[in-house]
Amino acid sequence: MKSIRRCQHVITVFLLIFIAGMITLVVKINKEASFYMMNSEKHELGMVYDCRGDVLFDGLGQGQYEEGHFLDIGNLIGDDNGQMDNTLVAQNIELLNNYSFSAGLVKDGGKAAIYTTLDHNANRAVYNAYQGARGCAVAYNYKTGELLVCTSLPNIDPTQGYEDTENMESGTLLSKAMYGTVPGSTQKVSTVISALEIMGQEKLFSKSFSCEGQYINREGKPIDCHQTWGHGEQNIQQAVENSCNPFFAQLVEDPDMPLSEVKRMYTKLGYAVNDAKPEYIDIDGIQCEKASTTLTDSGDFNTQWGCIGQGDTLVSPIQLMMWESAIANGTGKMTMPHLISKVTDVYGDVSEVRGTSFSKQVFSSSTASTVKQILTTNGANHYTGSIPGYSLGIKSGTAQVKNGDEENALLVGFVDDASHPIAFCVLLENKYSTPVSAEQITKTMLDALCG
């Protein structure tokens, strides 16, 4: 009798193990079937939409679109042919798979889709505003993190097909907004933030330095000002408005601004300083390069030049924009950008909803308030004519590139309006080669988003 019961127990245990194994197998197949189908020749992809339901990617290729419909966002959205890796489709392709383990491959009816935060009309308006010039423009809601504009030129319409990628113009198959660029004087925003955090508002605003068109630093090297006859005696507000290089070189040399503290603050802002390992900002799987710079000695030319926005300093337009959010929202925390608002599965049911997130504390709320006042004063004093109709906090920059043979124009800032909480960065390459200006592009972008 005991042996029979023992056999029953053994059989029961084996049955339980078998059932558990089958459940595990079914779950594993259900999870991994989508992956294997994506890597087969029979996969069919769903759609990508903008915030208004306009198509940004047609996985089935059955829609009818005007010529160049995808040209303004092609190198951000990408496609599934493997040529553009750092794009929304490439990094989220399994979300578009019109296949499920229970339903199989759903042909001509699968509703897998990604709904993005992008405004296609605004991206197209910005793309057109460049008038064939090169560069990129980004804008997002600095309260929610919704990425609204991210267009980069040159660009490509993936649906038209493309070959000979090695001979394409540099930057065609990637979004320049995600990669480091010489920031020019937009870098001075980081230096002002650092100075406020290191010495405080009262001490920083009590300082003044003279500009005679050129400053000879402690190493005996010249730091030139863009205004050859100089700006005279200036405080921090005037130096930001005049974008005065000699002032900032003297600020970096100031004993109240020890370089060890500058390094600490730049690291907190997200720079890879000196030999620090570069990191990335993740935007729904897309990798955005973080800033980098070299800081060795406060009297060193390259260190001062780096704090002014030249030297070894590189910052992506996305990160320049993100710092503006920490200023505009008054918290000292960056609003993290995202592209995906929701995802639907093969049946059209919402499977994911993505929302707002913030960085850790980057600088204090009092610093955010002070920098906001500096930038909005600059906007009121210098940009009401070129970008009318908006209360802006703003800083311009001119970046020397290609060994000084070309100059890029940059504008970073935010709209100081609770009903239109937009932070932005505009990069216009080789500014003297085109009749359009960074201000005109910014005005077009804001009109498209706020109109």
C-alpha positions as CSV (number, residue, x, y, z in Angstrom):
1,M,0.0,0.0,0.0
2,K,2.8,2.3,0.9
3,S,4.6,1.6,-2.3
4,I,1.5,2.4,-4.3
5,R,1.2,5.8,-2.5
6,R,4.9,6.4,-3.1
7,C,4.4,5.8,-6.8
8,Q,1.5,8.1,-6.9
9,H,3.5,10.9,-5.3
10,V,6.4,10.3,-7.7
11,I,3.9,10.4,-10.7
12,T,2.3,13.5,-9.3
13,V,5.7,15.3,-9.0
14,F,6.6,14.3,-12.6
15,L,3.3,15.5,-13.9
16,L,3.7,18.9,-12.0
17,I,7.3,19.2,-13.5
18,F,6.0,18.4,-16.9
19,I,3.1,20.9,-16.7
20,A,5.5,23.6,-15.4
21,G,7.9,22.8,-18.2
22,M,5.1,23.1,-20.8
23,I,4.0,26.4,-19.3
24,T,7.6,27.7,-19.4
25,L,7.9,26.6,-23.0
26,V,4.7,28.3,-24.1
27,V,5.6,31.5,-22.4
28,K,9.1,31.4,-24.0
29,I,7.7,30.7,-27.4
30,N,5.1,33.5,-27.0
31,K,7.9,35.9,-26.0
32,E,10.4,34.9,-28.6
33,A,8.2,34.1,-31.6
34,S,8.0,37.7,-32.5
35,F,11.8,38.0,-32.5
36,Y,12.2,35.1,-34.8
37,M,9.5,36.2,-37.1
38,M,11.1,39.7,-37.3
39,N,14.3,38.0,-38.6
40,S,12.5,35.9,-41.2
41,E,11.7,37.0,-44.7
42,K,7.9,37.0,-44.0
43,H,7.7,39.7,-41.4
44,E,5.4,42.6,-42.0
45,L,5.7,45.9,-40.1
46,G,3.1,48.3,-38.8
47,M,3.0,52.1,-39.0
48,V,4.6,55.1,-37.3
49,Y,2.5,58.2,-36.8
50,D,3.0,61.7,-35.7
51,C,1.0,63.4,-32.8
52,R,-1.9,64.2,-35.2
53,G,-2.0,60.8,-36.9
54,D,0.0,61.7,-40.0
55,V,2.1,58.8,-41.3
56,L,5.9,58.9,-40.6
57,F,6.7,55.3,-41.6
58,D,4.6,52.9,-43.6
59,G,5.7,49.3,-42.9
60,L,3.6,47.8,-45.6
61,G,4.4,50.4,-48.2
62,Q,0.8,50.5,-49.4
63,G,0.1,54.2,-48.8
64,Q,0.1,57.0,-51.3
65,Y,2.2,60.0,-50.3
66,E,3.3,63.1,-52.1
67,E,6.9,63.3,-53.2
68,G,9.3,63.8,-50.3
69,H,6.6,63.2,-47.7
70,F,9.2,61.7,-45.4
71,L,12.1,63.9,-46.3
72,D,12.1,66.0,-43.2
73,I,12.2,63.1,-40.7
74,G,13.7,60.3,-42.8
75,N,17.0,60.1,-40.9
76,L,15.3,60.2,-37.5
77,I,12.5,57.6,-38.2
78,G,14.6,55.4,-40.5
79,D,13.5,52.2,-42.1
80,D,14.1,48.4,-41.7
81,N,16.8,47.9,-44.4
82,G,19.8,48.1,-41.9
83,Q,21.4,51.2,-43.3
84,M,20.3,53.6,-40.5
85,D,20.9,52.0,-37.1
86,N,20.4,54.9,-34.7
87,T,16.8,55.6,-35.7
88,L,13.3,55.0,-34.2
89,V,12.4,52.1,-36.4
90,A,15.7,50.3,-36.2
91,Q,15.8,50.6,-32.4
92,N,12.1,49.7,-31.9
93,I,11.4,47.4,-34.8
94,E,9.8,44.6,-32.7
95,L,7.1,47.0,-31.6
96,L,6.0,47.2,-35.2
97,N,5.8,43.5,-35.8
98,N,2.3,42.5,-37.1
99,Y,2.7,39.0,-35.7
100,S,1.6,37.4,-32.4
101,F,2.0,33.8,-31.2
102,S,-1.8,33.3,-30.9
103,A,-2.8,35.0,-34.1
104,G,0.1,34.3,-36.3
105,L,1.1,36.8,-39.1
106,V,-1.8,39.3,-39.6
107,K,-1.5,40.3,-43.2
108,D,-3.1,43.6,-44.5
109,G,-4.9,44.1,-41.2
110,G,-2.3,44.1,-38.4
111,K,-2.5,47.2,-36.3
112,A,0.9,47.3,-34.7
113,A,2.0,50.9,-34.5
114,I,4.1,53.5,-32.8
115,Y,2.5,56.8,-32.1
116,T,5.1,59.6,-31.7
117,T,5.2,63.0,-30.2
118,L,6.5,64.6,-33.4
119,D,4.6,67.3,-35.2
120,H,5.1,66.5,-38.9
121,N,3.8,69.8,-40.2
122,A,6.2,71.7,-38.0
123,N,9.1,69.5,-39.0
124,R,8.3,70.1,-42.7
125,A,8.0,73.9,-42.1
126,V,11.5,73.9,-40.4
127,Y,13.0,71.7,-43.2
128,N,11.7,74.2,-45.8
129,A,12.9,77.2,-43.8
130,Y,16.5,76.0,-44.2
131,Q,16.2,76.7,-48.0
132,G,18.7,73.9,-48.8
133,A,21.2,74.9,-46.1
134,R,22.6,72.4,-43.7
135,G,22.1,71.9,-40.0
136,C,19.5,70.7,-37.6
137,A,16.7,72.0,-35.4
138,V,15.1,70.4,-32.3
139,A,12.3,71.5,-30.0
140,Y,10.4,69.9,-27.2
141,N,7.8,70.5,-24.5
142,Y,10.0,71.3,-21.5
143,K,7.3,70.3,-19.1
144,T,6.4,66.9,-20.6
145,G,9.5,66.0,-22.6
146,E,7.5,65.4,-25.8
147,L,9.9,65.8,-28.7
148,L,8.1,68.0,-31.3
149,V,10.7,68.9,-33.9
150,C,13.8,67.0,-34.8
151,T,14.8,67.6,-38.4
152,S,18.3,67.4,-39.8
153,L,19.8,68.4,-43.2
154,P,20.7,66.8,-45.5
155,N,18.0,64.2,-45.2
156,I,16.5,61.4,-47.1
157,D,13.1,59.9,-48.0
158,P,13.6,56.2,-47.3
159,T,10.6,55.2,-49.4
160,Q,12.3,56.5,-52.6
161,G,15.1,54.0,-52.2
162,Y,18.8,54.9,-51.9
163,E,22.1,53.3,-52.9
164,D,25.8,54.1,-52.8
165,T,25.5,55.3,-49.2
166,E,29.3,55.6,-48.9
167,N,29.3,58.5,-51.4
168,M,26.3,60.3,-49.8
169,E,26.9,63.7,-48.3
170,S,28.1,63.4,-44.7
171,G,25.2,63.4,-42.2
172,T,22.5,62.2,-44.7
173,L,21.7,58.9,-42.8
174,L,21.8,60.3,-39.3
175,S,20.1,63.0,-37.2
176,K,22.7,65.6,-36.4
177,A,20.7,66.6,-33.4
178,M,22.0,63.5,-31.6
179,Y,25.7,64.1,-32.2
180,G,28.2,66.4,-30.7
181,T,28.9,69.7,-32.4
182,V,31.1,72.8,-31.5
183,P,28.6,74.8,-29.4
184,G,30.2,78.3,-29.8
185,S,29.0,80.8,-27.2
186,T,25.9,78.7,-26.3
187,Q,28.5,77.0,-24.1
188,K,28.6,80.1,-22.0
189,V,25.2,79.0,-20.5
190,S,27.0,76.1,-18.9
191,T,29.8,78.3,-17.6
192,V,27.3,80.8,-16.1
193,I,25.4,77.9,-14.4
194,S,28.8,76.6,-13.0
195,A,29.8,80.1,-11.8
196,L,26.5,80.6,-10.0
197,E,26.7,77.1,-8.3
198,I,30.4,77.7,-7.3
199,M,30.4,81.3,-6.0
200,G,26.7,82.2,-5.7
201,Q,24.6,85.0,-7.3
202,E,25.8,87.9,-5.1
203,K,29.5,87.3,-5.7
204,L,29.1,86.6,-9.4
205,F,27.1,89.8,-10.0
206,S,29.6,91.9,-8.1
207,K,32.3,91.0,-10.5
208,S,33.2,93.0,-13.5
209,F,36.0,92.6,-16.1
210,S,37.2,94.9,-18.9
211,C,37.2,94.0,-22.6
212,E,39.4,96.0,-24.9
213,G,38.9,93.6,-27.9
214,Q,41.5,91.2,-26.7
215,Y,42.6,89.7,-23.4
216,I,46.1,88.3,-22.8
217,N,45.6,85.4,-20.4
218,R,48.0,84.1,-17.8
219,E,49.9,82.0,-20.3
220,G,50.4,85.1,-22.5
221,K,47.9,83.8,-25.1
222,P,45.3,86.1,-26.7
223,I,41.6,85.6,-26.2
224,D,39.9,87.6,-29.0
225,C,36.5,89.3,-28.8
226,H,34.2,89.3,-31.8
227,Q,34.0,93.1,-31.3
228,T,37.5,94.2,-32.1
229,W,37.3,97.5,-30.3
230,G,36.0,95.8,-27.1
231,H,33.0,96.2,-24.8
232,G,34.6,98.1,-21.9
233,E,33.8,97.2,-18.3
234,Q,31.1,94.6,-18.0
235,N,29.2,92.6,-15.5
236,I,27.8,89.1,-16.1
237,Q,24.5,90.2,-17.6
238,Q,26.3,92.5,-20.1
239,A,28.9,89.8,-20.9
240,V,26.1,87.3,-21.7
241,E,24.3,89.8,-23.9
242,N,27.5,90.9,-25.7
243,S,28.8,87.3,-25.8
244,C,32.2,88.7,-24.7
245,N,35.0,86.2,-24.8
246,P,37.5,88.2,-22.7
247,F,35.1,88.5,-19.9
248,F,34.6,84.7,-19.7
249,A,38.3,84.0,-20.0
250,Q,38.9,86.3,-17.0
251,L,36.0,84.6,-15.1
252,V,37.6,81.2,-15.6
253,E,40.9,82.6,-14.3
254,D,39.2,84.1,-11.2
255,P,40.3,82.7,-7.8
256,D,36.6,82.3,-6.8
257,M,36.2,79.9,-9.7
258,P,38.6,77.0,-9.0
259,L,39.0,74.7,-11.9
260,S,38.3,71.6,-9.7
261,E,34.8,73.1,-9.0
262,V,34.3,73.8,-12.7
263,K,35.1,70.2,-13.5
264,R,32.7,69.0,-10.8
265,M,29.9,71.2,-12.2
266,Y,30.6,70.3,-15.8
267,T,30.5,66.6,-14.8
268,K,27.2,67.2,-13.0
269,L,25.8,68.8,-16.2
270,G,26.7,65.7,-18.1
271,Y,30.1,66.4,-19.7
272,A,32.7,63.8,-20.1
273,V,35.6,65.8,-18.8
274,N,39.2,65.0,-19.9
275,D,39.6,61.3,-20.0
276,A,36.1,60.4,-18.6
277,K,34.3,57.7,-20.6
278,P,31.7,59.1,-22.9
279,E,28.1,58.2,-22.2
280,Y,24.8,58.5,-24.0
281,I,21.3,59.8,-23.5
282,D,18.7,57.2,-24.4
283,I,15.7,58.5,-26.3
284,D,13.5,55.5,-26.9
285,G,16.5,53.4,-27.9
286,I,18.2,56.1,-30.0
287,Q,21.6,57.0,-28.6
288,C,22.3,60.7,-28.2
289,E,25.9,61.6,-27.5
290,K,26.7,63.4,-24.3
291,A,28.9,66.5,-24.1
292,S,32.6,66.3,-23.8
293,T,35.4,68.8,-23.1
294,T,39.0,69.2,-21.9
295,L,39.8,71.2,-18.8
296,T,43.4,71.2,-17.6
297,D,44.4,74.5,-16.1
298,S,42.4,77.7,-15.5
299,G,45.1,79.8,-17.2
300,D,45.4,77.5,-20.2
301,F,44.2,78.8,-23.5
302,N,42.4,75.6,-24.5
303,T,40.7,75.3,-21.1
304,Q,39.4,78.9,-21.4
305,W,38.4,78.4,-25.0
306,G,36.6,75.2,-24.0
307,C,34.5,77.1,-21.4
308,I,33.7,79.7,-24.1
309,G,32.6,77.0,-26.6
310,Q,35.5,76.2,-28.8
311,G,38.6,74.1,-28.1
312,D,37.7,70.4,-27.5
313,T,34.2,71.1,-26.4
314,L,31.4,69.2,-28.2
315,V,27.7,69.2,-27.3
316,S,24.7,67.7,-29.1
317,P,21.9,70.1,-29.9
318,I,19.6,67.7,-27.9
319,Q,21.6,68.3,-24.8
320,L,21.9,72.0,-25.3
321,M,18.1,72.0,-25.5
322,M,17.8,69.8,-22.4
323,W,19.8,72.3,-20.2
324,E,17.3,75.0,-21.3
325,S,14.5,72.9,-19.9
326,A,16.1,72.8,-16.4
327,I,16.3,76.6,-16.6
328,A,12.8,77.2,-18.0
329,N,11.0,74.9,-15.6
330,G,12.8,76.5,-12.7
331,T,13.8,73.3,-11.0
332,G,17.3,72.6,-12.1
333,K,16.2,69.2,-13.3
334,M,16.2,68.4,-17.0
335,T,13.0,67.1,-18.6
336,M,14.1,63.9,-20.4
337,P,13.0,63.9,-24.1
338,H,11.0,61.1,-25.5
339,L,9.6,60.3,-29.0
340,I,7.1,57.5,-28.4
341,S,3.8,58.5,-26.8
342,K,2.1,55.1,-27.1
343,V,2.3,51.7,-28.8
344,T,-0.5,49.5,-30.1
345,D,-0.2,45.8,-30.7
346,V,-1.3,43.7,-33.7
347,Y,-4.9,44.0,-32.6
348,G,-4.8,47.7,-32.2
349,D,-4.9,47.6,-28.4
350,V,-2.6,50.0,-26.5
351,S,0.2,47.9,-25.2
352,E,2.5,50.7,-23.9
353,V,2.1,54.3,-22.8
354,R,5.2,56.4,-22.2
355,G,5.3,59.6,-20.2
356,T,7.3,62.3,-18.5
357,S,10.5,61.7,-16.6
358,F,13.2,64.0,-15.2
359,S,17.0,63.9,-14.6
360,K,18.5,64.0,-11.1
361,Q,19.1,67.5,-9.7
362,V,21.7,69.1,-12.0
363,F,21.8,72.6,-10.4
364,S,19.8,74.4,-7.8
365,S,16.4,76.1,-8.4
366,S,17.9,79.4,-7.4
367,T,20.5,79.0,-10.1
368,A,17.8,78.1,-12.6
369,S,15.9,81.3,-11.6
370,T,18.9,83.5,-12.0
371,V,20.0,82.1,-15.4
372,K,16.4,82.4,-16.6
373,Q,16.4,86.1,-15.7
374,I,19.7,86.6,-17.5
375,L,18.5,84.8,-20.7
376,T,15.0,86.4,-20.8
377,T,16.6,89.8,-20.4
378,N,18.8,89.0,-23.3
379,G,15.8,87.9,-25.3
380,A,13.9,91.1,-24.5
381,N,16.8,93.3,-25.3
382,H,18.0,91.7,-28.5
383,Y,15.5,89.3,-30.1
384,T,12.1,91.0,-30.1
385,G,12.8,92.3,-33.6
386,S,14.2,89.2,-35.2
387,I,11.8,86.7,-33.5
388,P,8.8,88.8,-32.7
389,G,5.7,87.6,-30.8
390,Y,7.5,85.6,-28.2
391,S,8.9,86.1,-24.7
392,L,12.2,84.2,-25.1
393,G,15.1,83.2,-22.9
394,I,17.8,82.8,-25.5
395,K,21.6,82.6,-26.2
396,S,23.3,82.7,-29.5
397,G,26.6,81.1,-30.5
398,T,29.0,81.3,-33.4
399,A,31.2,78.1,-33.7
400,Q,34.4,78.1,-35.8
401,V,34.7,74.7,-37.6
402,K,36.9,73.2,-40.3
403,N,40.0,74.9,-38.9
404,G,38.3,78.2,-38.9
405,D,37.3,78.1,-42.5
406,E,33.6,78.0,-41.7
407,E,31.3,79.4,-39.0
408,N,28.1,77.8,-37.7
409,A,25.3,79.7,-36.1
410,L,23.5,78.3,-33.1
411,L,20.5,79.5,-31.1
412,V,19.4,77.9,-27.8
413,G,16.5,78.9,-25.6
414,F,13.0,78.6,-24.5
415,V,9.6,80.3,-24.8
416,D,8.7,81.8,-21.4
417,D,5.0,81.1,-21.7
418,A,3.1,78.5,-19.7
419,S,0.8,77.8,-22.7
420,H,3.7,77.1,-25.0
421,P,6.4,75.5,-22.9
422,I,8.9,75.0,-25.7
423,A,12.7,74.6,-25.4
424,F,14.8,74.5,-28.6
425,C,18.2,74.5,-30.3
426,V,18.8,75.5,-33.9
427,L,22.1,74.8,-35.7
428,L,22.8,76.5,-39.1
429,E,26.0,75.3,-40.7
430,N,28.3,77.6,-42.7
431,K,26.1,80.6,-42.0
432,Y,27.7,82.9,-44.5
433,S,26.9,80.5,-47.4
434,T,23.1,80.9,-47.1
435,P,20.7,83.9,-47.0
436,V,18.7,82.3,-44.2
437,S,19.5,83.0,-40.6
438,A,19.1,80.9,-37.4
439,E,16.6,83.5,-36.2
440,Q,14.4,83.0,-39.2
441,I,14.5,79.2,-38.8
442,T,13.6,79.6,-35.1
443,K,10.7,82.0,-35.9
444,T,9.3,79.5,-38.5
445,M,9.6,76.7,-36.0
446,L,7.9,78.6,-33.2
447,D,5.1,79.8,-35.5
448,A,4.5,76.3,-36.6
449,L,4.3,74.9,-33.1
450,C,2.5,77.8,-31.4
451,G,0.2,79.1,-34.2
